[in-house]
Amino acid sequence: MKLEDLLNNTEVAIGEEEIAQRIAGGRKLKVKFGVDPTRPDLTFGHLVVFNKLKQFQQAGHEAILLIGDYTARIGDPSGRSELRPELTEEEVNENAKTYLDQAFRILDPQKTTVRRNSEWFTSMTFADALNLSRKMTVARMLERDDFEKRFKSNQPISMVEFMYPLIQGYDSIVLESDVELGGSDQLFNMLVGRNLQKEQGQDQQAVLTMPLLVGLDGSRKMSKSYDNYIAFNDSSKDIFGKIMSISDEVMWSYFELLLLKSKDEMVELKNLHPMDAKKSLARELTALFFEDAIAEKELSSFGQVFSKGETPEEIKTFKLSELSLDSESQTLLNIMTATQMFDSKGQIRRLFQQGAIKLNGEKKDDCEERVNELSASEEFVIKAGKKMFIRFLA
């Protein structure tokens, strides 16, 4: 694979001449991508960088997946406007349990080197930490956009957060990485690693940043914090439905960053009707995580439900008598909450406010409306948003 192919889709590439020389000299590159298990799920935002790591892997280079089980306790301050909450070691370990299973849905496990930065940081002394902190000035750290904004608005910045870029950079020294990959919001941190390697007398890593994937809201970066994400562990129905909910404008970047479509393929896709192109996108991304047959089934189900306005045949069904609610508390809000299919009551209330709840096809705007008493043979269906159907039996 040519270097220009490895650089395709990158937003910033620093040190490309250096890696070109190393490749020309027959060197197998060490390519690092770090993920902090601050949450239990990887998202399609991570997939953008995993795709690039896989390309290097397929080109014969060493893919290093760094699990930041130590740095996750600090929390990466990139893009944050407030102090990060502290995670316990137990919370981090619990979140990290499924990371490898998720990552290996994209990467070849036989060709992936997995490291955890707790390997070296748990044995670091306080003197070691102080010596590392000498490598960075406060003025240099305040060049980071998010730190600068927080400092000027008198929002707190902890010394631990200041240390984060240094800690991430130290990972690069330990791993002797030739290339570090990350989202565009990681540029400052990765450049710190490059500078630390130079001071250490190592060859400097090249820094390749990938564009941040726009989330389902069509405006902000995909993030669990913004509740606008698609997770690796989502069901096939959720992946397909969430893709179909994105705007036509956002769709094209998903084709390029998630499916790595070439320029010629993009021309062909843009000649299709936008709905047909989006169905193709949803099907391919669903098939990436599930079997082709499952992706085809979701495509068929979507056509039945959304194109024909029908209720799907297979939907979650609950008996009101089994929801542990007395007749007085059987409001729409409470019965939907009792299904445990929603993140919170707040999410349900927002759906009502957005006019996204229908009861047997009739739009509902009052989440506190009580459900009428039904005979044993009756049922009703609640539609929440564009893709969720729930059947209730008396």
RODO-2510 file (C-alpha; in nm, 4 decimals, decimal comma):
residues 394
     n   res          X          Y          Z
     1     m     0,0000     0,0000     0,0000
     2     k     0,1375     0,3399    -0,1015
     3     l     0,2027     0,6131     0,1550
     4     e    -0,0505     0,8383    -0,0171
     5     d    -0,3159     0,5714     0,0462
     6     l    -0,2182     0,5573     0,4139
     7     l    -0,2522     0,9352     0,4326
     8     n    -0,5898     0,9428     0,2588
     9     n    -0,8686     1,1091     0,4627
    10     t    -0,6219     1,2458     0,7194
    11     e    -0,6866     1,6022     0,8293
    12     v    -0,3356     1,6872     0,9528
    13     a    -0,0190     1,4936     0,8685
    14     i     0,3022     1,5980     1,0450
    15     g     0,6254     1,4070     0,9822
    16     e     0,5167     1,2313     0,6642
    17     e     0,8615     1,2715     0,5083
    18     e     1,0148     1,0934     0,8051
    19     i     0,7814     0,7945     0,7800
    20     a     0,8308     0,7847     0,4022
    21     q     1,2057     0,7459     0,4639
    22     r     1,1501     0,4736     0,7246
    23     i     0,9189     0,2803     0,4920
    24     a     1,1675     0,3184     0,2050
    25     g     1,4343     0,1764     0,4347
    26     g     1,2215    -0,1328     0,4954
    27     r     1,1219    -0,0413     0,8486
    28     k     0,8083    -0,1889     0,9980
    29     l     0,6323     0,1078     1,1583
    30     k     0,4903     0,1018     1,5095
    31     v     0,1513     0,2706     1,4742
    32     k    -0,0168     0,3724     1,7988
    33     f    -0,3812     0,4486     1,8730
    34     g    -0,4877     0,5033     2,2324
    35     v    -0,8391     0,4762     2,3731
    36     d    -0,9370     0,5626     2,7281
    37     p    -1,2109     0,3385     2,8718
    38     t    -1,4063     0,6238     3,0307
    39     r    -1,7280     0,4671     2,8978
    40     p    -1,8148     0,1012     2,8293
    41     d    -1,8785     0,1386     2,4555
    42     l    -1,6745     0,2372     2,1536
    43     t    -1,8592     0,4542     1,9023
    44     f    -1,8495     0,5100     1,5275
    45     g    -1,6384     0,8159     1,6067
    46     h    -1,3672     0,5703     1,7140
    47     l    -1,4307     0,3698     1,3971
    48     v    -1,2839     0,6520     1,1861
    49     v    -0,9445     0,6041     1,3529
    50     f    -0,9750     0,2245     1,3761
    51     n    -1,0149     0,2196     0,9970
    52     k    -0,6874     0,4065     0,9565
    53     l    -0,5106     0,1766     1,2042
    54     k    -0,6410    -0,1224     1,0088
    55     q    -0,4998     0,0226     0,6859
    56     f    -0,1528     0,0382     0,8408
    57     q    -0,2043    -0,3139     0,9727
    58     q    -0,2970    -0,4425     0,6277
    59     a     0,0142    -0,2712     0,4857
    60     g     0,2299    -0,4882     0,7130
    61     h     0,2988    -0,2417     0,9945
    62     e     0,2553    -0,3065     1,3678
    63     a    -0,0802    -0,1839     1,4982
    64     i    -0,0549    -0,0936     1,8674
    65     l    -0,3861    -0,0541     2,0485
    66     l    -0,3149     0,1239     2,3740
    67     i    -0,5815     0,0857     2,6415
    68     g    -0,5481     0,3961     2,8561
    69     d    -0,6597     0,2320     3,1780
    70     y    -0,4366     0,4702     3,3742
    71     t    -0,5107     0,7901     3,1821
    72     a    -0,8834     0,7154     3,1954
    73     r    -0,8746     0,7880     3,5672
    74     i    -0,7746     1,1446     3,4793
    75     g    -1,0052     1,1914     3,1815
    76     d    -0,8859     1,3567     2,8607
    77     p    -0,9700     1,7296     2,8876
    78     s    -0,9772     1,7743     2,5069
    79     g    -1,2792     1,9774     2,4059
    80     r    -1,4051     2,0017     2,7627
    81     s    -1,5257     2,3259     2,9143
    82     e    -1,5461     2,1936     3,2704
    83     l    -1,3511     1,9869     3,5196
    84     r    -1,3537     1,6159     3,4373
    85     p    -1,5174     1,3813     3,6894
    86     e    -1,2752     1,1366     3,8482
    87     l    -1,3216     0,7674     3,7694
    88     t    -1,2236     0,4922     4,0096
    89     e    -0,9949     0,2062     3,9113
    90     e    -1,2909    -0,0301     3,9383
    91     e    -1,5051     0,1827     3,7032
    92     v    -1,2235     0,1990     3,4478
    93     n    -1,1615    -0,1770     3,4590
    94     e    -1,5320    -0,2463     3,4172
    95     n    -1,5489    -0,0180     3,1138
    96     a    -1,2386    -0,1764     2,9610
    97     k    -1,3728    -0,5331     2,9778
    98     t    -1,5426    -0,5279     2,6392
    99     y    -1,3073    -0,2867     2,4584
   100     l    -1,0968    -0,5570     2,2988
   101     d    -1,3989    -0,7581     2,1848
   102     q    -1,5333    -0,4432     2,0216
   103     a    -1,1986    -0,3390     1,8693
   104     f    -1,1404    -0,6825     1,7182
   105     r    -1,4600    -0,6495     1,5183
   106     i    -1,2472    -0,4149     1,3038
   107     l    -0,8838    -0,5081     1,3686
   108     d    -0,7110    -0,8430     1,3123
   109     p    -0,6446    -0,9720     1,6670
   110     q    -0,3538    -1,1842     1,5466
   111     k    -0,1741    -0,8782     1,4125
   112     t    -0,2576    -0,6324     1,6911
   113     t    -0,0298    -0,5485     1,9836
   114     v    -0,2363    -0,4595     2,2905
   115     r    -0,0803    -0,2584     2,5737
   116     r    -0,2151    -0,0873     2,8854
   117     n    -0,0437     0,2244     3,0157
   118     s    -0,0923     0,1087     3,3736
   119     e     0,2014    -0,1219     3,2923
   120     w     0,4452     0,1666     3,3346
   121     f     0,2573     0,4356     3,5254
   122     t     0,1762     0,2285     3,8327
   123     s     0,5499     0,1925     3,8990
   124     m     0,6334     0,5590     3,8311
   125     t     0,7555     0,7464     4,1388
   126     f     0,6581     1,0998     4,2391
   127     a     1,0081     1,2117     4,1442
   128     d     0,9563     1,0600     3,7987
   129     a     0,6300     1,2530     3,7642
   130     l     0,8001     1,5782     3,8680
   131     n     1,0776     1,5234     3,6152
   132     l     0,8187     1,4635     3,3449
   133     s     0,6334     1,7824     3,4399
   134     r     0,9556     1,9811     3,3820
   135     k     0,9147     1,9104     3,0103
   136     m     0,6203     2,1497     2,9757
   137     t     0,5615     2,5125     3,0723
   138     v     0,2313     2,6590     3,1850
   139     a     0,2436     2,9064     2,8971
   140     r     0,2857     2,6232     2,6463
   141     m    -0,0002     2,4290     2,8012
   142     l    -0,2292     2,7320     2,7819
   143     e    -0,1813     2,7335     2,4051
   144     r    -0,4345     2,4520     2,4003
   145     d    -0,7613     2,6047     2,2867
   146     d    -0,9796     2,4429     2,5532
   147     f    -0,7402     2,5322     2,8369
   148     e    -0,7083     2,8886     2,7096
   149     k    -1,0857     2,9338     2,7021
   150     r    -1,1316     2,7889     3,0488
   151     f    -0,8494     3,0032     3,1899
   152     k    -0,9901     3,3247     3,0416
   153     s    -1,3404     3,2467     3,1714
   154     n    -1,2081     3,1643     3,5202
   155     q    -1,3189     2,8018     3,4969
   156     p    -1,1092     2,5605     3,7025
   157     i    -0,8290     2,3573     3,5430
   158     s    -0,6764     2,0952     3,7690
   159     m    -0,3026     2,0248     3,7707
   160     v    -0,3905     1,6640     3,6880
   161     e    -0,5602     1,7768     3,3651
   162     f    -0,2478     1,9785     3,2843
   163     m    -0,0512     1,6562     3,3172
   164     y    -0,2687     1,4617     3,0722
   165     p    -0,0882     1,5619     2,7481
   166     l     0,2459     1,4782     2,9118
   167     i     0,1195     1,1405     3,0241
   168     q    -0,0155     1,0614     2,6767
   169     g     0,3150     1,1776     2,5304
   170     y     0,5112     0,9551     2,7668
   171     d     0,3196     0,6576     2,6268
   172     s     0,4849     0,7304     2,2927
   173     i     0,8297     0,7183     2,4529
   174     v     0,7620     0,3809     2,6145
   175     l     0,6128     0,2342     2,2964
   176     e     0,8746     0,4005     2,0709
   177     s     0,5923     0,4720     1,8283
   178     d     0,6645     0,5813     1,4717
   179     v     0,3122     0,7063     1,4081
   180     e     0,0337     0,8173     1,6403
   181     l    -0,3260     0,8302     1,5194
   182     g    -0,6130     1,0240     1,6701
   183     g    -0,9026     1,2582     1,6141
   184     s    -0,8322     1,6196     1,5243
   185     d    -0,9025     1,7167     1,8873
   186     q    -0,5936     1,5137     1,9864
   187     l    -0,3409     1,7154     1,7830
   188     f    -0,1896     1,9024     2,0793
   189     n    -0,1492     1,5859     2,2867
   190     m     0,0131     1,3951     2,0018
   191     l     0,2570     1,6773     1,9280
   192     v     0,3622     1,6677     2,2938
   193     g     0,4532     1,3029     2,2412
   194     r     0,6550     1,3943     1,9328
   195     n     0,8464     1,6604     2,1263
   196     l     0,9117     1,4329     2,4254
   197     q     1,0562     1,1669     2,1943
   198     k     1,2955     1,4235     2,0460
   199     e     1,4153     1,5269     2,3949
   200     q     1,4630     1,1579     2,4771
   201     g     1,6779     1,1085     2,1669
   202     q     1,4230     0,8850     1,9935
   203     d     1,3031     0,9094     1,6365
   204     q     1,0000     1,1364     1,6402
   205     q     0,6583     0,9910     1,5716
   206     a     0,4568     1,1195     1,2803
   207     v     0,1207     1,2625     1,3837
   208     l    -0,1872     1,1840     1,1754
   209     t    -0,5216     1,3284     1,2773
   210     m    -0,8551     1,2100     1,1414
   211     p    -1,1620     1,4313     1,1026
   212     l    -1,4123     1,4189     1,3866
   213     l    -1,7269     1,2343     1,2813
   214     v    -2,0403     1,4459     1,3052
   215     g    -2,3001     1,2915     1,5355
   216     l    -2,6641     1,2079     1,4759
   217     d    -2,7676     1,5661     1,5563
   218     g    -2,5846     1,6813     1,2424
   219     s    -2,3850     1,9530     1,4169
   220     r    -2,1599     1,8408     1,7029
   221     k    -1,8945     1,5694     1,7053
   222     m    -2,0230     1,2197     1,7803
   223     s    -2,0063     1,1722     2,1556
   224     k    -2,1830     0,9767     2,4263
   225     s    -2,1857     1,3006     2,6259
   226     y    -2,4074     1,4562     2,3584
   227     d    -2,6238     1,1417     2,3201
   228     n    -2,5721     1,1605     1,9420
   229     y    -2,3732     0,8435     1,8886
   230     i    -2,3830     0,4976     1,7340
   231     a    -2,2048     0,2331     1,9426
   232     f    -2,0193    -0,0765     1,8265
   233     n    -2,2439    -0,2719     2,0649
   234     d    -2,5719    -0,1305     1,9344
   235     s    -2,8211    -0,3813     1,7980
   236     s    -2,8481    -0,4250     1,4211
   237     k    -3,1864    -0,2508     1,4330
   238     d    -3,0418     0,0469     1,6197
   239     i    -2,7427     0,0811     1,3864
   240     f    -2,9636     0,0692     1,0779
   241     g    -3,2259     0,3032     1,2249
   242     k    -2,9738     0,5561     1,3536
   243     i    -2,7994     0,5734     1,0158
   244     m    -3,1329     0,6334     0,8455
   245     s    -3,1976     0,9243     1,0831
   246     i    -2,8923     1,1309     0,9802
   247     s    -2,9204     1,4187     0,7355
   248     d    -2,8341     1,3830     0,3676
   249     e    -2,5450     1,6289     0,4104
   250     v    -2,3846     1,4267     0,6909
   251     m    -2,4355     1,0990     0,5039
   252     w    -2,1518     1,1612     0,2560
   253     s    -1,8875     1,1979     0,5273
   254     y    -2,0045     0,8647     0,6732
   255     f    -1,9433     0,6998     0,3360
   256     e    -1,5927     0,8455     0,3188
   257     l    -1,4793     0,8049     0,6796
   258     l    -1,6587     0,4871     0,7866
   259     l    -1,6711     0,2895     0,4600
   260     l    -1,3647     0,4476     0,2935
   261     k    -1,5366     0,5007    -0,0394
   262     s    -1,3146     0,6210    -0,3224
   263     k    -1,3775     0,9354    -0,5257
   264     d    -1,5190     0,7318    -0,8144
   265     e    -1,7495     0,5413    -0,5781
   266     m    -1,8668     0,8679    -0,4241
   267     v    -1,9583     1,0012    -0,7695
   268     e    -2,1719     0,6930    -0,8332
   269     l    -2,3386     0,7183    -0,4906
   270     k    -2,4237     1,0850    -0,5394
   271     n    -2,6010     0,9958    -0,8630
   272     l    -2,8461     0,7834    -0,6624
   273     h    -3,1600     0,9151    -0,4958
   274     p    -3,0522     1,0272    -0,1447
   275     m    -3,2866     0,7753     0,0216
   276     d    -3,1405     0,4885    -0,1818
   277     a    -2,7868     0,6032    -0,1001
   278     k    -2,8705     0,6215     0,2694
   279     k    -3,0205     0,2723     0,2664
   280     s    -2,6989     0,1493     0,1073
   281     l    -2,4968     0,3222     0,3799
   282     a    -2,7111     0,1761     0,6578
   283     r    -2,6960    -0,1713     0,5086
   284     e    -2,3170    -0,1712     0,4652
   285     l    -2,2492    -0,0382     0,8147
   286     t    -2,4887    -0,2884     0,9691
   287     a    -2,3186    -0,5685     0,7748
   288     l    -1,9817    -0,4482     0,9076
   289     f    -2,0868    -0,5546     1,2574
   290     f    -2,3400    -0,8279     1,1754
   291     e    -2,3956    -1,0889     0,9063
   292     d    -2,5124    -0,9835     0,5592
   293     a    -2,8384    -1,1690     0,6169
   294     i    -2,9097    -0,9592     0,9261
   295     a    -2,8345    -0,6378     0,7378
   296     e    -3,0726    -0,7470     0,4613
   297     k    -3,3403    -0,8212     0,7198
   298     e    -3,3057    -0,4711     0,8684
   299     l    -3,3285    -0,3202     0,5195
   300     s    -3,6467    -0,5153     0,4539
   301     s    -3,7901    -0,4234     0,7938
   302     f    -3,7160    -0,0570     0,7327
   303     g    -3,8957    -0,0687     0,4003
   304     q    -4,1980    -0,2319     0,5642
   305     v    -4,2234     0,0046     0,8579
   306     f    -4,1102     0,3381     0,7252
   307     s    -4,1905     0,3263     0,3564
   308     k    -4,5297     0,1579     0,3971
   309     g    -4,6193     0,3048     0,7344
   310     e    -4,6713    -0,0368     0,8933
   311     t    -4,5901    -0,1646     1,2392
   312     p    -4,3083    -0,4233     1,2293
   313     e    -4,3982    -0,7827     1,2988
   314     e    -4,1278    -0,8354     1,5606
   315     i    -4,1453    -0,5704     1,8321
   316     k    -4,0899    -0,5715     2,2071
   317     t    -4,4077    -0,6667     2,3915
   318     f    -4,4890    -0,6069     2,7583
   319     k    -4,7835    -0,6954     2,9800
   320     l    -4,9047    -0,4050     3,1907
   321     s    -4,9692    -0,6452     3,4765
   322     e    -4,5991    -0,7374     3,4838
   323     l    -4,4602    -0,3838     3,4972
   324     s    -4,5027    -0,3487     3,8775
   325     l    -4,7239    -0,0416     3,8381
   326     d    -5,0619     0,0014     4,0031
   327     s    -5,3500     0,1382     3,7985
   328     e    -5,3024     0,4906     3,9362
   329     s    -4,9391     0,5113     3,8253
   330     q    -4,9854     0,3696     3,4750
   331     t    -4,9026     0,6917     3,2933
   332     l    -4,7384     0,6893     2,9524
   333     l    -4,4165     0,8118     3,1149
   334     n    -4,4136     0,5406     3,3804
   335     i    -4,4968     0,2458     3,1562
   336     m    -4,2315     0,3525     2,9033
   337     t    -3,9780     0,3910     3,1840
   338     a    -4,0668     0,0467     3,3201
   339     t    -3,9666    -0,1163     2,9888
   340     q    -3,6034    -0,0101     3,0554
   341     m    -3,5695     0,0661     2,6836
   342     f    -3,4844     0,4322     2,7472
   343     d    -3,1826     0,5896     2,9152
   344     s    -3,3882     0,8024     3,1537
   345     k    -3,7232     0,9677     3,2180
   346     g    -3,5649     1,2855     3,0877
   347     q    -3,5104     1,1247     2,7472
   348     i    -3,8773     1,0170     2,7362
   349     r    -3,9979     1,3661     2,8329
   350     r    -3,7861     1,5164     2,5537
   351     l    -3,9474     1,2801     2,3023
   352     f    -4,2911     1,4004     2,4127
   353     q    -4,1800     1,7643     2,3866
   354     q    -4,0533     1,6965     2,0339
   355     g    -4,3867     1,5440     1,9317
   356     a    -4,2133     1,2110     1,8709
   357     i    -4,4546     0,9857     2,0653
   358     k    -4,7589     0,8211     1,9088
   359     l    -5,0137     0,5902     2,0727
   360     n    -5,1826     0,3686     1,8123
   361     g    -5,0896     0,6254     1,5499
   362     e    -5,2168     0,9268     1,7474
   363     k    -4,9577     1,1856     1,8514
   364     k    -4,9320     1,2353     2,2272
   365     d    -4,7830     1,5387     2,4010
   366     d    -4,8699     1,4682     2,7660
   367     c    -4,6358     1,2142     2,9236
   368     e    -4,8481     1,2070     3,2400
   369     e    -5,1611     1,0891     3,0561
   370     r    -5,2931     0,7724     3,2126
   371     v    -5,3517     0,4603     3,0077
   372     n    -5,7198     0,3687     2,9809
   373     e    -5,8228     0,0373     3,1292
   374     l    -5,8069    -0,2344     2,8648
   375     s    -5,9830    -0,5640     2,8439
   376     a    -5,7696    -0,8787     2,8470
   377     s    -5,7920    -0,9084     2,4687
   378     e    -5,6843    -0,5531     2,3886
   379     e    -5,3431    -0,4034     2,3189
   380     f    -5,1855    -0,0772     2,2118
   381     v    -4,8618     0,0233     2,0408
   382     i    -4,6418     0,3185     2,1318
   383     k    -4,4094     0,4543     1,8658
   384     a    -4,1149     0,6506     2,0080
   385     g    -3,9169     0,8529     1,7556
   386     k    -3,8647     0,7143     1,4082
   387     k    -3,7532     0,3621     1,4879
   388     m    -3,8827     0,2315     1,8194
   389     f    -4,2119     0,0437     1,8574
   390     i    -4,3394    -0,1044     2,1845
   391     r    -4,6506    -0,3199     2,2202
   392     f    -4,8406    -0,3325     2,5506
   393     l    -5,0955    -0,5977     2,6477
   394     a    -5,3541    -0,5574     2,9230
***
